[in-house]
């Protein structure tokens, strides 16, 4: 039985991820496919359990999946509710070191990690009985959404290897790149390309596209890929690794093979 559930009538619990990155899987077992990740500071509702795993719903994007319970830290409903309404501070560099003053250890946080209850006056935050210190140059505050730094943020992930379900600089997938980059600029997007394609407004052609617009690509009439338009016929996307390649009204031209690797199907403006 998971430590989050004493019996079948137990009220739903709340958790925060205090690991650098925690895998979220499609089924309650270590061998199951990783469908996404939790970055440091992301909070979740616990919807159920199976053996040592709990089924979580991410409070940011409502994405569900299974996580090994011992990788999560339980918080009470009051703290969970306060976190949802607290100003959002996030890490804004590829890797930021946070020093845990409680256990005297270093936490390596990937870009886009959230800093619960961060206090800019002393560059520290307290969560679940631990106090962390982090250099203010690693931190950004998001009082409102802005697309001014979308392109610069995307460049932080350049050359990061592709990893299905990944959301961090050491492994990231196409929709994880888009979601994380936009989150770091105050926008809340869904997790997968198939749902991201329903967000924002439709742009009819590449000629009308602007930098930061999202370009979507399909295979067998299904949206399977997404990237961020840079303007001037260029896109940054995660395919093999995060890279910049030419794009036109047909799709993405692979630099190495001079062939189209992805077929353009939609353009959306967030």
C-alpha positions in Angstrom: 0.0 0.0 0.0 1.3 3.4 -0.9 2.2 5.7 2.0 -0.3 8.2 0.7 -3.3 5.9 1.2 -4.2 4.2 4.5 -7.5 2.8 3.2 -9.8 3.1 0.3 -11.7 6.0 1.9 -8.7 8.2 2.4 -9.1 11.8 1.1 -7.0 12.7 -1.8 -3.5 13.9 -0.9 -1.2 16.5 -2.5 2.4 16.3 -3.4 5.4 18.4 -4.6 8.4 17.2 -6.6 11.6 18.0 -4.8 13.9 16.0 -7.1 15.7 17.6 -10.0 13.6 15.6 -12.4 11.1 12.8 -11.7 9.7 10.5 -14.4 6.0 10.1 -14.8 5.0 6.7 -16.4 2.1 5.3 -18.3 1.6 2.4 -15.8 2.5 1.8 -12.2 5.8 0.0 -12.8 9.4 1.1 -13.4 9.5 -0.6 -16.8 6.6 1.4 -18.1 7.0 4.1 -20.7 7.9 7.5 -19.4 5.2 9.9 -20.7 6.4 13.1 -19.1 8.5 14.4 -16.2 8.0 16.6 -13.1 10.5 19.3 -12.7 11.5 20.5 -9.3 8.7 22.4 -7.5 5.8 21.1 -9.6 2.8 20.1 -7.6 0.2 17.4 -8.1 -3.0 15.9 -6.8 -2.9 12.2 -6.0 -5.8 10.4 -7.6 -5.0 6.8 -6.7 -2.4 4.2 -5.9 -1.1 0.8 -7.0 1.5 -1.0 -4.8 4.4 1.5 -4.5 3.1 3.9 -7.2 0.7 6.7 -7.1 -1.4 8.2 -9.9 -0.9 11.9 -10.1 -2.5 14.8 -11.9 -0.2 17.7 -12.5 -1.7 20.9 -11.1 -0.2 23.0 -14.0 -1.4 21.1 -17.1 -3.7 18.4 -15.6 -1.5 15.7 -17.2 -1.9 12.3 -15.4 0.5 9.4 -14.9 2.2 7.1 -12.4 5.1 8.0 -10.2 7.0 6.0 -7.6 5.6 7.3 -4.3 9.0 7.6 -2.6 10.1 10.1 -5.2 7.4 12.6 -4.1 7.0 14.8 -1.0 3.6 15.0 0.6 2.2 18.5 1.4 -1.1 19.4 3.1 -4.0 21.0 1.3 -3.4 24.4 2.8 0.2 24.5 1.5 -1.0 23.1 -1.9 -3.6 25.8 -2.2 -1.2 28.6 -1.2 1.3 27.3 -3.8 -1.2 27.6 -6.6 -1.9 31.3 -5.8 1.7 32.3 -4.9 3.7 34.3 -7.4 5.6 32.1 -9.8 9.4 32.2 -9.6 11.3 29.8 -11.9 14.9 29.0 -12.8 16.0 30.7 -16.1 19.3 29.1 -16.9 20.0 25.6 -18.3 21.1 24.3 -14.9 20.9 26.2 -11.6 22.4 24.9 -8.3 20.2 25.4 -5.2 21.8 24.8 -1.9 19.7 23.0 0.7 20.6 24.6 4.0 18.7 21.9 5.9 20.6 18.8 4.7 23.7 20.7 3.4 23.4 19.3 -0.2 23.3 20.7 -3.7 20.2 20.3 -5.9 20.8 20.7 -9.7 17.7 22.3 -11.2 16.8 22.3 -14.9 15.5 25.4 -16.7 11.9 25.9 -15.8 12.0 24.5 -12.3 9.6 26.2 -9.9 10.8 27.7 -6.6 8.0 27.3 -4.0 7.5 30.4 -1.8 10.6 32.0 -3.1 11.6 35.2 -1.2 13.5 37.6 -3.5 14.7 39.6 -0.5 17.0 36.8 0.7 17.0 34.6 -2.4 15.7 31.6 -0.5 12.6 29.5 -0.2 11.1 27.0 2.3 9.1 23.9 1.4 8.3 20.7 3.3 10.6 21.4 6.2 13.6 22.3 3.9 15.2 25.7 3.3 16.9 26.4 0.0 19.2 29.2 -1.1 19.7 30.0 -4.8 21.6 32.8 -6.6 19.2 35.5 -7.8 20.7 35.5 -11.3 19.3 32.0 -11.8 15.7 33.1 -11.0 13.0 34.8 -13.1 9.7 36.2 -11.8 6.6 35.9 -14.0 4.1 38.6 -13.0 2.5 38.3 -16.5 3.0 36.4 -19.7 5.2 37.8 -22.5 6.6 36.5 -25.7 9.5 38.9 -25.8 12.0 36.3 -24.6 10.5 33.1 -26.1 13.2 32.7 -28.7 16.1 33.4 -26.3 14.6 30.9 -23.9 14.3 28.2 -26.6 18.0 28.7 -27.4 18.9 27.6 -23.8 17.9 24.1 -24.9 19.9 24.1 -28.2 21.7 20.7 -28.6 19.7 19.0 -25.8 19.2 15.4 -26.8 15.7 14.2 -27.8 14.0 12.0 -25.1 10.5 10.9 -25.3 8.6 12.4 -22.3 11.5 14.6 -21.4 11.3 18.2 -20.2 14.8 19.1 -19.2 18.1 20.1 -20.8 19.5 16.6 -20.6 16.6 15.1 -22.5 13.5 16.7 -24.0 10.8 15.9 -26.6 9.2 18.3 -29.1 6.1 19.2 -27.1 8.1 19.3 -23.8 10.4 21.9 -25.4 7.4 24.0 -26.4 5.6 23.6 -23.1 8.7 24.4 -20.9 9.8 27.4 -23.0 6.4 29.0 -23.0 6.0 28.2 -19.2 9.2 30.1 -18.6 7.6 33.1 -20.2 4.3 32.9 -18.3 2.2 30.8 -20.7 0.4 27.6 -19.5 0.2 25.1 -22.4 -0.9 21.5 -22.5 1.7 18.7 -22.6 1.3 17.0 -26.0 1.5 18.3 -29.6 -1.9 16.7 -30.3 -3.5 19.1 -27.7 -1.2 22.1 -28.2 -2.4 22.2 -31.8 -5.9 23.2 -30.5 -4.6 26.2 -28.5 -4.3 29.8 -29.7 -5.4 31.2 -33.0 -5.1 29.7 -36.5 -2.5 31.2 -38.9 -3.3 30.4 -42.5 0.1 30.3 -44.0 3.8 30.4 -43.3 3.9 33.8 -45.0 1.7 35.2 -42.3 3.6 33.5 -39.4 5.6 35.5 -36.9 8.5 34.5 -34.7 7.2 32.5 -31.6 4.3 31.0 -33.6 4.0 27.2 -33.2 4.3 25.0 -36.3 2.7 21.6 -36.2 3.4 18.6 -38.3 1.5 15.4 -39.0 1.9 11.8 -40.0 -1.0 9.6 -41.1 -3.3 12.6 -40.5 -2.3 12.8 -36.9 -0.4 15.7 -35.3 2.9 14.2 -34.1 5.4 17.1 -33.9 5.7 20.7 -33.0 8.4 23.4 -33.0 8.8 27.2 -32.6 9.0 29.4 -35.6 12.1 31.7 -35.6 11.2 33.7 -38.7 13.1 33.9 -42.0 12.2 30.3 -42.8 13.7 28.7 -39.7 12.4 26.6 -36.9 13.8 25.4 -33.6 12.5 21.9 -32.6 13.5 18.7 -30.9 14.2 15.9 -33.3 17.3 13.8 -32.5 18.3 16.9 -30.5 17.1 20.5 -30.2 18.2 22.2 -33.4 17.4 24.9 -35.9 16.5 23.8 -39.4 14.9 25.3 -42.5 11.1 25.2 -42.9 8.7 26.1 -45.7 5.1 25.6 -46.6 5.7 21.9 -47.1 7.6 21.2 -43.9 11.0 20.9 -42.3 14.1 20.3 -44.5 16.6 18.0 -42.9 20.1 19.7 -43.1 21.9 16.4 -43.5 19.7 14.6 -46.0 18.2 17.6 -47.8 14.9 15.8 -47.6 11.7 16.7 -45.7 11.6 15.2 -42.3 8.2 16.6 -41.2 5.2 17.7 -43.1 3.6 21.0 -42.0 0.0 20.8 -41.1 -1.0 23.7 -38.9 0.3 27.0 -37.5 -1.0 28.5 -34.2 -0.3 31.8 -32.5 -0.5 31.7 -28.7 
